[in-house]
Amino acid sequence: MKPIFAKILEDLTQEVYDVRVIDLPFFSTEFHFHRECQMVYVVESEGKRIIGDSVEAFASDELILLGSDIPHVWHNDKSYFEKNNQGAHAVSFALFFNPDKLIELLSHFMPVKKIETVLKTAKFGMMFSGQAKQSFKELLIGMIRQNKLNQMISLLKILELLTITKEYILLASRGYVNTYQAKDNDRIDKVFKYVFSNFTREIQLDEVADLINMNKQAFCRYFKSRTQKTFVEFVNDIRISHACKLMHDGGHSIGSIAYDCGFNSLSNFNRFFKEVKRITPREYKKMIEV
């Protein structure tokens, strides 16, 4: 899944920001990145998301800020693409703003160092919680219905809250660097989508390497250089994120979850789960049931 460079405000050369409502049967974007910063509130949807080197499940009611040039995609679960699934829906609200234009504009009226600092932090992806998330939701939803003047006031309130809140976690690792190149074309895109569709079974390196016309050794080097993970680590991240989703859904034993997620033994599942989450599946299940 190669992250293509996207020009979000391409047709709005004089605009500093834009607010959009996405309401579709499923999220259909490719793995991509753009200069604009993006705040996303997922109203209704679930699946897997990749932000930099973070691979996790997502669900409704999450709110994330992405800084400039961090590759990302929200990819819905398989059920969203089935023709007989009329109930699946993907709805989100998104705020895009050009950081360069915004900083230039605000610098005429106020110090901008704190804003520049938080936008630098956002290059790793920030997921909000608590009262901060609630406040961002209200401001973002309000912007959908407001005129331009009131939208700008809401944007300033969002920026002010960003500079003071501590209610967030970073998604990409602190050492993450976007190493994708234009020549990657759609090769990584093919690999990611293939894994999303097949992670519940054993995936051989040969079959994935063949997808993008590489031998196994070249593919392993290529994949690690682009994602900063080995292919096995990436697949296990997808499987563990799905396991966490199943535990949140309830009604599944740990043993059945292990095999439903593509692990060939319970011991392997326990080992990889602890590597990724730093706690055992049983401890995780107990924690979310509190």
N, C-alpha and C positions, 0 to 999 in steps of 0.2 A: 504494500500500500504506500506508494510514493506520495509524500505530502506536496501537492502542487501549490505554487504561489498564487494566492487569490487577491484580486484588487477589489476590496469590498466597497470602497467609496469612489470607484473609478468614474462614475457618471455624476458625481457630486463634488466637482473640483473646488467649490467654494464652501462646502459644508465641513464642519468640525465633527459632527456626530450624526448618527442615524439610529432610529429605533424600529425594530421589525418584529412581526408576529409570524411564527412558523407553525402552520397547522396542516399536517399531512398524514397520510396513512402510515408512513414511516420516515425517519430521518434519512435523507438520501445523499448527503454530502460525502465527498471523498476525503481522505486524509490530506489535510492542507494546512497552510499557514499564511499569515498576512501581516502587514505592517500595523494595521489597526488593532487596538485593544478591544476586547470583547467580553461583556458581562452576559452570562446566559442563565436564565431561570427555566428549568425543565418543569413545565406544568404537568404534563402527562406523558410518560414513556418509560421504557426500561430496556436495558441491554448491556453492552460493553462500551467503555470509552477508553481511548488512548490519548493521553496528554503528555507530550514529550516521551519520557521513558516509563511513565505510569500507565499501568494496564489494570483497570478495575471495572466492576459492575457499576451501573448507574441506575437510578430510579427516579420517580416523580419527586418533586419538591427539593431538588438540589440546586444550589446557586454557586456559580464559579466565575471568577475573573481570569481571563487569559491576557497576558501581556503580548507585546509585539513578537512575531516570528516564532512562536512555539507551535510545532505541529500538533494537530488535534483532529479527532473525529468522534462522533457519537454514533454507534452502530447498533441498531435494534436487534433483539433476539429473533431467532428463526421464525417464530410464530407470526411476526408482523408481516412477513413476506408470503404467507400462505393465503391463497385466494378465498378460502372458506372462513377466514378469521376476520369477520366484520367488526368485531369489538375493539381491535387494536387501533391505537391512535397515537400520534406523536405531536405534541404541542409544546412550544417554548416561546419565551420572549427574549429578545436579544438587543443589547445596546452596543453599538460600535462607535468608537471615537478615534480620531487620528491624534496620537500623542504629541507629535511634533507641532501641529497646528494649535492644539489645545494649550500646550505649554507656552508657545509663542504668544497666544492671545492673553492668557492669564498673567504672564510676566509683566504686562503693562499695568496691572492693578494690584498685584500681591506677590509675596515671595513664593516661589514654586519648588523649592528644594525638597520639601516633604512629599509633594506630589510626585516629583521625579523619582524619589526613593521608592515609593510604593509601586510605581509602574515598573521599576526595575525588578522588584520582588515578584511582581505578577508574571514575569517571564518564565516562572516555574509553575504557574497555575496556582490559584488560591481558591480553596473551597471554604465557604463561610458557614457558620452555625450560630445558634443562639439568637440573641436580640439583634445582632448585626445582620444576620440573614433576613430576619423579619423586616427590618428597616429597609434593606436593599430591595426586597420584594415589593414593598409598598411603593417605594420611589419609582422602581422600574415599571410596575403595572400602571402607576399614575401617569408616567410619561407617554404611554400608549394613547391616552385620551386627551392630552394637553396640547395647547398651542405652543408655538416655538419659544416664546418668552418664558412660559412656565416650565417647558422642557429644559431650558438652559438653567433655570433656577434649581430644578431637581437634579440635574447633572452636577451642579456645584455642591449640592448637599451630599451626593454620592461620593464625590471626591473628598469632601471634608471627612466623612465617616471612614473612608479608606485610610486616611492618614492617622486615625486614632484607634481603630479597632484592633483587638488582638484575637478575635474569635474566628480564626481561620487555621487551616493546615495547608502546607505546600504539597502539591501533587507530584511534580517531577523532582528528581533528586537534585541536591544543590550543585552537583557536578555536571548536570546535564547541559549538553551543547547541541544545537541543531546542526547536524552534519549532512543533512540531505542535500543532494545536488539535482539540478535540472535534468541531467542525463539519466537519472534513475527512472524517469518516465513512469510507467505504470507497474514496474516490477514488484515493488514492495506492496503496492495496492493489491495485486493478485495474491501475494502470499498471505497478507492479513485476512483477506476475505475468505481464503481457503481454510485458514485455521479457524476462523469464526464458525464456519459451516461444518467442520470435521473434528473439533477438539474432543468430542466424546468418544472417539476411537483412537487407536494408535496411529500416529502419522509418521510415515517413514521419510527420512531425509531425501531419499532418491526421488520420491514423488513430488516433493515440494521444489527441489532443485530443478527438476524437469520442467516445472511450470514456467520458469524464467530462463530456461536453456543454459543452465550451469551444471557443473559437476558438484559433488557433495562438498569437496574441500573449498572450492571457490565460493560456493553459496554460503558456507559457514563464516568465511572471512567477510564476505559482503554484508551478511545480515548483522553480524556483530559490529561492524564499522558504522552501520547506519542506525541501529536501534540501541547500541550500547548494552545489548543482552545477547546471550547465545540463543539459538533457536529453541533449545529445550527449555531454557528459562522463560522465554516468551510464552510458549505453549502452556507451561505450568502456571504462569501468571493468569492466563485466561481461565484455566481449569479451576484454580483456587478462587478467582473472583466469582465464578459460577457456583462453586460450592458455598461461598458466603451467602449468595442470593438464595440458594435452596434452604440454608439454615434459617434465614430471615423469614422465608415463606412458611416454615414449620411443616410438621407432618412427615419428615424424612429422618431415617436413622443415619448415623454417621457412616455405617457400612454401605448403605445403598447410595449415599451421596458420593462416596469415593468412586464407585464403579460407574455411576451416572455421569461423572465428570471426566471419565476416560482413564482413570488410574487402574493399573492391573493388579494392585494389591492394597490392602488397608495400610500396611506398614509404609509403603511408598507415599501414600496420601498423607499420612500423619507426618512423615519426615518433610515433605515439600511444603505442607501447610505451615509447619512451624518455621521453616526457613523464610517464608514470605511474610507471615503475620506475627512471628515472634512468640506465638502461643500455640497450644495444641488445638485441634478441632473441638475437642470436648470442652476445653476452657473457653473457646470462642462461643460455642453454643450456649454454655452456661451464662456467659457475660451478656449476651443479647436477650436472654430470657428473663433477666432481672427486671 
